[in-house]
Amino acid sequence: MAGSVKLSILYYFLLSILILYALKVESDRPPLFQALYVFGDSMVDPGNNNDLLTLAKANFHPYGKDFLNATPTGRFTNGKLATDILSQLMGLPDLVPAYNDPEFKGQKLLRGVSFASAAAGLEDSTSNLYNVITLGKQVENFRNYKEQLANIIGQADARKIVSEALYVISMGTNDFILNYYLNPLRRKQYNITQWQDLLINSLERFIQNISKEGATRLAIVGVPPFGCLPSQIALYNPFGNTCYKKLNKVATSFNSKMMNLIQKMNSSLEDLRIDYFHLYGKLYDIVKNPRKYGFEESRRGCCGKGGILTPTLCYKGSPSCSDVSKYVFWDGNHPTSRTYVIIANDFLQLLAWNAQDGDAAVLLIANDHKLNDTLGKDEKIIIKLDWSKSMPRPDKRLEYEFWTKRNYESNLVDYTAKQ
């Protein structure tokens, strides 16, 4: 019996099966990138703060409630982070290790690492307030990592991995909600426009530094609608129970400044390509339309009591909801792993469309249970492709490859293509 799956290039069903249409097809194609290097704050920190003298850590229960063996690793959610999921989707390991993890050594160095630190900001004063790892120190740690990598596999192979990796930076929210708006002295020193410009200058320095270190592909994650975080709703609008518009306007204007910087840097740096991921748009839509994504609660975190008592973070032994799958947020500031799956999928779409400027014309990722089950039984799959109206740059020379996470042979698949 054959499973029949019709795939539309207009829409990406994300998670497990990868189909790559390429104008240049190579045998034994490697993962999308050689490695994944992550910089930022608690959205992407897998546990770098665990041994620091700071309150910004999550290596205790109920964090990690749905992680392997219910282990609290230092990730600020119930399970995996978006970067863990993204790594897996790109064909890399399914967990991005923390640079400060004592077990991060040997072969574990080869496929990527996160240097991110919870409560860190683009501005050093934000990180210093909470005794966490500044962005400059994260870059310094990356330099040290490069030396470790070269010692293991040699300079030439290390340079290849570093140059063919994807770099991600996700930070900026803390500079506003944990620094500027909590520190009256900061607001006397800078108006909001001046503060945003200071942060943009810090981001520009990071881009220049990471380019000098050999990066060729960087993705910058815009700040989320932090006026919709449960902690900020509890702080600024506890009885209205709606997003705080003032903070969202600040987030929107800052994201615009980020995009302007990216446009400038893409024009001036020949060897580095920078992409922008609009986290604000996706998370705002999830918060405003939770049932569209299968959620029921988008105003409270699963951890804590919610409402006016919503904590910024979970505390040791704090209660958590019985069904986390219904919640957009895990605590007052951080999404659940289920939300991160949606975010990671959207992130991969960005990489897919932008792959058109390289060898790949389109990257299509599909998650279909019938397709997966059929592959598992080694039955034939018929895939019908119609790019006549939707393919950005149709080409009669279209070629394609079929990848699966299980590495099934391509002769299990029949292709029917229409142009």
N, C-alpha and C positions, 0 to 999 in steps of 0.2 A: 504494500500500500504506500502511495506517495503522499507526502505532506505538501500542500500547495500554499505558498505564502506570497502575497503581492506586496511589494515594497514601494512606497512613494518617496521620492527624493524631497518632497515638500516637508516631510515631517520625520523626525528622528525618534524612533523607539529605542531608548538607550538601556543598555547594561551589558549584554553578554556576547552577542554575535557581531563580529566586525566584518564588513564588506568594503573593500577598498577598490575604487575605480581609479586606475592610474594610466597616464599616458606613457610612463616609463615603468615597466614591470620588472622587478628583480626577484630572483629566487631566494627563498629563505629570508624574507623581509624581517628585519628586527622590530622591536617595539617602536611606537611612534617617536619616542625619544630615548636616548641612552640612559638617562637618569632624571630624577625630579629633585630640584633643590628649592626649599621653601624658607621664606623669611616672613616675619610678621609678629602677630600677637596671639591671643588665646583661641582665635578661630582656627588656627593652624598649628598650635603648639601641642605636640604629643607627649610632653612631660619634661621639657628642659628646665622647668622651675622646681622640680621635685626636691632638690637638695639645696635650694637657695633659702636664705632667711627672708621670706616674703609671705604675705597672706595670699598672694596670687598663685595658688596651686590647687590641683584637683586630684591628688593621689590618695584619695580616701573615698569611702562609700558615702552617698549613693552614686557618685561618678563611676562610670564603667559598669553600671548595672547590667547592660546587655552586651558587654564586651566578652571576649573569650574567657571562660571560667569566671565571669563577673569580676574581672580584675580592674581596679582603678589605676590606670597607667599614668595619669596626669592630663589626659584629654578632657576638655571641659564639655563633656556630653555623656550620653548613656552608652555610646558604642564607638563607632569609627567617625573620624573627621572627613570633611569633603575631600581633603588632599589624599587621605588613605584610599578613598573610593576612586578618585581620579587616577591615582597611580595604578590601581588594579585594572581600570578600564583601558589604560594605555598599554597594558601588557607588562607592566613592572610589578614588583612585589605588592601585596595587598595591604601592607602597612608601611608608612613612611616613618623611619626610626627617628628618635630624638638624638641630637648631637651629643647631649650630656649623658645619655644612657651608657652606663658602664659596659653594657654588652655590645655597644656599637663599635665593632672592630672587625678586622679580617675581611672576609668576603661580603659582609654586610655593608661595607663602604661603597660597593660598586654601583648600586642602583639608585642612590639618592639619600637625602637626609633633610630633616627640618631643623633650622636654627632658631625658629620662632620662640618667643617668650611671652607668656600671658602678662597682660597689663603694660606691655611695651608700646611705644608710640613712635611716630616719625621724628618727633622732637625729643631729644635726650632727656629734657626735664621731666617728661611724662614717665619715662622708664625709671628715672632716678627717684621719683616720688615713691615708687613701690619696690625699689631695690631689685629690679629685674634687668634683663639683658638688653642693652641699647641696640639700636639698629647698626651703629658703627661697630659695636662688639660682635654682632651677628656676622657682619662681613669679615671681620678679623678671624672669627671662628671658621668661616668658609676658606680663608687662606690657609689656615692650619690644616683643615681637612684635605685640601689639595696636596699638601706635602705628605700627609698620611697615605693618600691614594697613590701618589707617585712612588712611594716607598714599597708599596705592595705590587703594583703592576708595571712600574716604569713610567718615565716622563712622557713618552710618546703616546702610550695607551691612555694615560691619565688626561692628557690634553684632549684626546679624541672624545673621551666621555664628557669632559667639562664643556667642550664646544658643541656637542650634540645633545645637550641636556635641555630640559625645560626649566626655567627659573620662574618662581611665583612669589609675589609679595602681596600680602594681605594685611594691611594695618592702616590706622588713621582714626578709627572710632574713639580709642582711648584718649587721644589728644584733645577730644572735645568733652566726652562725658566723664572722664576721670581726671581731667586737668583743667581745661579752660573754664568749664561751667561749674566746677567745684572749687576753684581757686580764685577768690575775688582779687587777689593781687595780680594775677595773670590778666584779668579783664581790665584792670587799671593800666597795665603795661601795654596791652594791644587791644585794638578793636577787632571785631571778628574777621574783617577782610585782611588786616595785617597778620593775624594769627594764621589764617589759611595760607597766605603767601609764604609765611615762614615754614609751614609744613611742606608746601610745594618745593621750596628750595632744598629742604632735607631730602625729599624724594628724588629731586634732580641729582643731588650728590650721590645718592645710592645708585641710580641708573648709570652714572658715569663710572663709579667704582666697579660695579659688577660687569660692565662692559670691558674695563681694563683687565678684569680677572679671567676673561675668555668667554663670557656668555654671548650667545648669538640669538637666543629666543627668550624673551621675558614676557610674562603675563602679569599685568597689574590689576588687582581686584579693587574695584571702587568700594567706597564705604556703604554700608547698608542704610536703610531708613531707620537710624537709631532712635528717632522719635517714636518708633513702634516697638521698641524693646520693652518687655514687661517691666523691667526695673525703672525705665524712664516714664512709662505710663503711670506707675505707682508713685513716682516722685513728683511729676508735674501735672498729672491729670487723674488722680486716684478715684474720683467720683464720676468723672465723665467716661472713663474706661475706653478712651479712643487714643489714637496716635497723637503725639504732641507735634503740631504742625511747624512750630518754630524750629525745632531741631531737624525736622525733615527738610525744611528749606535750606538750612545750613549744609546738610548732607548733599543735597542736590547741587548747590552752588560749588561745593568743594569738588564733587565729581566732575563738574564742568571744567574746573581748573586742572584737574588731573588729565582730562582728555586733551586739553590744549597743550599741556606739557608733553604728552605722548606724541602728539602731532609734530611738535617742535623737535623732539629728540629723534623721532624716526627720520626726520629730514637731515639731521646733523650727524647721526652715528651710522656709518656705512655698514658696519659688521654686526649690528644688533637690531633685531626686529622686535617691536613692542606691541603687544595686543592689550586691549582693555576689556575686562569682564565686568558687565553692568550688574553687579550683585543687587543693587538697590531695586531694580525693576522686578526681578524674579521674587525676591523676598517680600516686597511690598504686595505683589499680587497674591502670594501665598497667605499673607496676613489678612488681606482684605477679602479673599475668597477661599477660605480654608477648605470648604467642602468640595471645591473644584479639584483639590489635590488629595481628598480622602481624610482630611483632618476635621476635628470638631472644635478645638480650642486654640486660639491664636493670641489671646490677651494675657494668659497666665503661663508660667512655666510648670512643667510636671513636678519639679522639685520645689518644696516649700508650700506655703499655704495659699499663695496667690493674692490677688487683689492689692489692697493697700499695704499688706504685709509681705509682698513679693520681695525676696532677697535678690541682691545682685548675683550672688553665688550660693550654691548649696553649702551647708555646714555639715560637719561630721555627724552622721546619724540622722540627718533631716529626713522627714517623710517624703515619699514620692508617689506619684499617681499610680493607679493599678494598671492602666493601659497607656503606655507611652506613645503608641502608634497614633493616638488621637490628638497629640500635642505637637504644635509647631516648634515650641521652645522647650528646652530641657530645664534651664534655670532662668534667671532674670535677664541674661545677656546672650545666651548661646542656644542655637537651634538643637533639636534632636537629631540623631543619626538619620532618621527617615527624611527629615528636611534636607540634610546634607547630601543624601542620595540625589534628590532633585537638583540641588545646586551643582553637584559634580557633573551630572548629566548635561546641564546647560553649558557648563564650562567646556565640556568635550565638544559640544556643538560648535562653540567658538573656534576651537582648534581645527575642527573638521572643515568648516567653511574657509578658514584661512589657509588650509592646506592646498587650496586651489592655486596659490601662487608658487607652490613648489611642484613636485612631481604629481601630486594627487589632484585630480579634478574634483572629486567628491569623496568624502568619507561618510559612510552610512552605517549606523549602529542600530541593531534591532534586538529587541527582547520579546520573544514570542514563545510561550510555553509549548505549543504544539511543535514548533520548529526544534526547540531544544530536545523534546521527548523523541522526536523522529530521528534526530542525529544520534541520540543515545542508543537507538535500536539499529543503527547503521542502515536506515531506510533512505530511499532517495528523496531529495528535496527539489522541488521545481520553484525557481525564483523568477518572477516576471518583472522586468524592468522597463519602465516607460519614462524616458527623460525628455521626450519631445517638447514638452511645454515648460518644464520646471528646471532643467539643468542649466546652470549659469552660463557655461560655455560648451555647448554640444560639439562633439567632434566625431567624425566617422571612424577615426582610428581608436575609438574607445576600447580600452582593455580593462580587465578587472581581475581581482583576486578574491578568494573567499577564505576568511580566517575564522577560526573559532577558538575559544579559550581552551578547548580540549584537543586542538590540533588534529581535527578530523581531515581525512584526505579530501581533496577537492573533487574527486570523481564521484563523490556522493551527491553532487549537485548538478542539476541541469539548468542552464541559463536560457531564458527566452527574452531577447532584447528587442525593443522597438524604438526607432528614432524618427 
